[in-house]
Amino acid sequence: MVFSSALIGLREGLEAALVVSILVAFLVKTDRRQALRYVWPGVAAAVVLSVAVGAILTYSTAQLSFEHQELLGGSLSIVAVGFVTAMIFWMRKASRHIAAELRGKMENALNVGPAAVLLLSFLAVGREGLETAVFFYSAVQTAQSDTIQPLIGFVVGIVLAVALAYLLYRGAVRFNLAKFFTVTGVLLVFVAAGVLGYGLHDLQEAGFLPGLTTLAFDASNVLPETSWYGALLKGVLNYSQQTTVVQAVAWVAYVVIVLPLFLKPTKKTVPAPAAAAVKE
């Protein structure tokens, strides 16, 4: 659970941090540093909103009945899977031109005024933050209301992302971001498949979907979640020792459909420089 949460935190955090780095680098390079005082409040507001949404989703649902908790948790888990899927495909496509697009948006915002700069910064970070909030709630549901492990994972991932983005911005490190997002994207496909399975299981427990007692397999004796290897699989791939047919079919179908599409070669246009749309 810590690993999968850290992976999502790293991906989301790095995307948001790279966006901020690109905006800051553009303002510094064009000698318009005075606009930075509008960027940081927008970033801070987005972070505060994301944390608030995550806290509300996680702790306010405790007042709901068990069925309603499972229904909400299952629904948001499926939404989170949609976010993950959209995220990995969007970054795979947008990484080639995201820097130029953000610079153009910032140029337009500067022409409009300070409020537009603040709003651009807020929206650029806020999308990633809100996605992370939904992921966090889904991770807590998967961890059976244990908020500590998902929280540790997300914090570690986000801290690493911010540090990495800063080093990229300063030119201290350089690496191929396209390959990084490809590798993490593959891992996230399996994480998302597990989240999808847990979400459907929650909907089964809520009585919204049938088949709760129809198991595809029961590995409680062979691969229990309480063992170190079972806990490792659960933390990395959201493994469940008792998996229903609905969960198993959904997991396999998701991986079989999404993974080949994600790994399918794309038509190359202009090669993207390794790691450093940040410095442009």
C-alpha positions in Angstrom: 0.0 0.0 0.0 2.9 2.4 0.8 4.5 1.6 -2.6 1.4 2.1 -4.7 0.5 5.3 -2.8 4.1 6.6 -3.2 4.1 5.8 -6.9 0.9 7.8 -7.4 2.2 10.6 -5.2 5.4 10.7 -7.2 3.6 10.8 -10.5 1.1 13.4 -9.6 3.6 15.4 -7.6 6.1 15.4 -10.3 3.6 16.5 -12.9 2.4 19.3 -10.7 6.0 20.3 -9.8 7.1 20.3 -13.4 4.2 22.5 -14.4 5.2 25.0 -11.7 8.9 24.8 -12.7 8.0 25.5 -16.3 6.0 28.5 -15.3 8.6 29.8 -13.0 11.5 29.3 -15.5 9.5 31.1 -18.2 8.9 34.1 -15.9 12.6 34.2 -14.8 13.9 33.8 -18.3 11.7 36.6 -19.7 12.7 38.9 -16.8 9.2 39.1 -15.4 10.0 37.9 -11.9 7.4 40.3 -10.4 4.7 37.9 -11.6 6.0 35.2 -9.3 4.2 36.8 -6.4 0.9 35.8 -8.1 2.1 32.3 -9.0 2.9 31.1 -5.5 -0.5 32.1 -4.0 -2.3 30.2 -6.8 -0.1 27.1 -6.1 -0.7 27.4 -2.3 -4.4 27.7 -2.8 -4.5 24.6 -5.0 -2.5 22.6 -2.4 -4.8 23.7 0.4 -7.9 22.9 -1.6 -6.6 19.4 -2.4 -5.7 18.6 1.2 -9.1 19.8 2.3 -10.9 17.7 -0.2 -8.9 14.6 0.7 -9.6 15.2 4.4 -13.3 15.7 3.9 -13.7 12.6 1.7 -11.7 10.5 4.1 -13.0 11.5 7.4 -16.6 12.8 6.8 -17.8 9.4 5.4 -17.3 7.8 8.8 -20.8 9.0 9.6 -22.4 7.0 6.8 -23.8 3.6 7.1 -21.7 0.6 6.0 -23.5 0.2 2.7 -23.3 3.9 1.9 -19.6 3.9 2.8 -18.9 1.0 0.5 -21.1 2.5 -2.3 -19.2 5.8 -2.1 -15.8 4.1 -1.7 -16.4 1.8 -4.7 -17.7 4.7 -6.9 -14.7 6.9 -6.1 -12.3 4.0 -6.6 -13.7 3.6 -10.1 -13.4 7.4 -10.6 -9.8 7.2 -9.4 -9.1 4.4 -12.0 -10.5 6.8 -14.6 -8.2 9.5 -13.4 -5.1 7.2 -13.4 -5.9 6.0 -16.9 -6.4 9.5 -18.3 -3.3 10.7 -16.5 -0.9 8.1 -17.9 -2.2 8.6 -21.5 -2.3 12.4 -21.2 1.3 12.7 -20.0 2.4 10.2 -22.6 1.0 12.5 -25.3 1.5 15.9 -23.7 5.1 15.5 -22.6 6.3 16.5 -26.1 4.7 19.9 -26.1 3.6 20.7 -22.5 6.3 23.3 -22.0 5.4 25.3 -25.1 1.7 25.1 -24.2 2.2 26.3 -20.7 4.5 29.2 -21.8 1.8 30.3 -24.2 -0.9 30.2 -21.5 1.3 32.2 -19.2 2.0 34.8 -21.9 -1.7 35.2 -22.4 -2.3 35.4 -18.6 0.3 38.1 -18.2 -1.4 40.1 -20.9 -4.7 39.8 -19.0 -3.4 40.7 -15.5 -2.4 39.4 -12.1 -5.7 37.6 -11.5 -5.2 35.5 -14.6 -1.7 34.5 -13.6 -3.0 33.4 -10.2 -5.8 31.5 -11.8 -3.5 29.7 -14.2 -1.2 28.6 -11.4 -4.2 27.5 -9.3 -5.7 25.4 -12.2 -2.4 23.9 -13.3 -1.7 22.5 -9.8 -5.3 22.1 -8.7 -6.1 19.4 -11.2 -3.3 17.2 -10.1 -4.1 17.9 -6.4 -7.8 17.0 -6.7 -6.9 13.8 -8.5 -4.5 13.0 -5.7 -7.2 13.6 -3.1 -9.5 11.1 -4.8 -6.6 8.6 -5.0 -5.9 9.0 -1.3 -9.5 8.3 -0.4 -9.5 5.3 -2.7 -6.2 4.1 -1.1 -7.7 4.4 2.4 -10.7 2.4 1.4 -8.4 -0.3 -0.1 -6.4 -0.3 3.1 -9.6 -0.9 5.0 -9.6 2.6 6.6 -5.9 2.5 7.6 -4.9 6.1 6.8 -1.3 5.8 8.0 0.2 3.7 5.2 -1.5 5.5 2.3 -0.6 8.9 3.9 3.1 7.9 4.3 3.2 6.7 0.7 1.7 9.9 -0.7 3.9 12.1 1.4 7.1 10.2 0.5 6.1 10.3 -3.2 5.3 14.0 -3.3 8.4 15.0 -1.4 10.5 13.0 -3.8 8.7 14.6 -6.7 9.3 18.1 -5.5 13.0 17.4 -4.8 13.4 15.8 -8.2 11.6 18.7 -10.0 13.8 21.2 -8.1 17.0 19.4 -9.2 15.8 19.3 -12.8 15.1 23.0 -12.6 18.5 23.8 -11.2 20.2 21.5 -13.8 21.7 19.3 -11.1 20.3 16.1 -12.7 19.1 15.2 -16.1 17.3 12.1 -17.2 14.8 11.0 -19.9 11.4 12.0 -18.6 9.6 10.2 -21.4 11.1 6.9 -20.2 10.4 7.7 -16.6 6.7 8.3 -17.4 6.5 5.2 -19.5 7.9 2.9 -16.7 5.8 4.5 -14.0 2.8 4.3 -16.4 3.2 0.6 -16.8 3.4 0.1 -13.0 0.3 2.3 -12.6 -1.7 0.2 -15.0 -1.4 -2.7 -12.6 -2.0 -0.5 -9.6 -5.2 0.9 -11.3 -6.3 -2.7 -12.1 -6.1 -3.5 -8.4 -8.0 -0.4 -7.4 -10.7 -1.2 -9.9 -11.0 -4.7 -8.4 -11.3 -3.3 -4.9 -13.8 -0.7 -6.1 -16.0 -3.4 -7.6 -15.7 -5.4 -4.5 -16.9 -2.4 -2.4 -19.9 -2.1 -4.8 -20.6 -5.8 -4.2 -20.5 -5.4 -0.5 -22.9 -2.5 -0.8 -25.3 -4.7 -2.6 -25.0 -2.6 -5.8 -23.4 -5.5 -7.8 -24.1 -9.2 -7.5 -21.5 -12.0 -7.0 -20.0 -11.2 -3.6 -19.9 -14.9 -2.7 -18.8 -16.2 -6.1 -15.1 -16.4 -5.8 -12.7 -16.8 -8.7 -10.1 -18.1 -6.2 -9.3 -18.2 -2.5 -5.6 -18.1 -1.8 -6.0 -17.6 2.0 -4.0 -20.7 2.8 -1.4 -20.4 0.0 -0.8 -16.7 -0.3 -2.3 -15.0 2.8 -2.3 -11.2 3.0 -0.9 -11.5 6.5 2.4 -13.0 5.2 5.2 -10.7 4.1 4.9 -11.8 0.5 1.1 -11.4 0.6 1.5 -8.0 2.2 4.1 -7.1 -0.5 1.7 -8.1 -3.3 -1.2 -6.3 -1.6 0.9 -3.1 -1.3 2.3 -3.2 -4.8 -0.6 -4.7 -6.9 -3.5 -4.4 -4.5 -3.7 -8.2 -4.3 -6.7 -9.7 -2.6 -6.5 -13.3 -1.2 -10.2 -13.8 -1.8 -11.1 -12.5 -5.2 -14.6 -12.6 -6.7 -15.2 -13.5 -10.3 -16.3 -9.9 -11.0 -13.0 -8.6 -9.6 -10.9 -11.1 -11.5 -12.6 -10.5 -14.8 -12.3 -6.7 -14.4 -8.6 -6.9 -13.4 -7.7 -9.0 -16.4 -9.8 -7.0 -18.8 -8.3 -3.7 -17.7 -4.7 -4.9 -18.0 -5.3 -6.7 -21.3 -6.9 -3.6 -22.9 -5.1 -0.7 -21.3 -1.5 -2.0 -21.2 -1.1 -2.7 -25.0 -2.8 0.6 -25.8 -0.4 2.5 -23.5 2.7 0.7 -24.9 1.6 1.1 -28.5 4.2 3.2 -30.3 3.1 6.7 -31.2 3.9 8.7 -34.3 7.0 10.8 -33.5 7.1 14.4 -34.5 9.8 16.6 -33.0 12.0 14.7 -30.5 11.5 16.0 -27.0 14.8 17.0 -25.2 15.5 14.7 -22.2 14.3 16.3 -19.0 14.3 19.6 -19.8 11.4 21.3 -20.8 11.8 22.7 -17.3 14.7 24.8 -18.3 13.4 26.2 -21.5 
